[in-house]
Amino acid sequence: MGALAAAPGVISSPGKYYCGVAEVMEYLGCKENKAYELIRKLREELIEAGKLTPAYPQGKVPRKYFLERCMIEE
């Protein structure tokens, strides 16, 4: 089992639902400004599609959407 294996009796370990700027920088190898720019763009797309409310905290994007849009497989 890997380092993120669940404890015995646990179906799966809880995943992180959101990506912050540090994770975006790590995945894409970009600088902080570019990561924030991408997060803003992805948030705008989700808000326009009605999948996210404008009240959602800034500086984070749903992990699943980020990975899908950036064509990253985990």
Secondary structure by P-SEA (a helix, b strand, c coil): ccccccccccccccccccccaaaaaaaccccaaaaaaaaaaaaaaaaaacccccccccccccaaaaaaaacccc
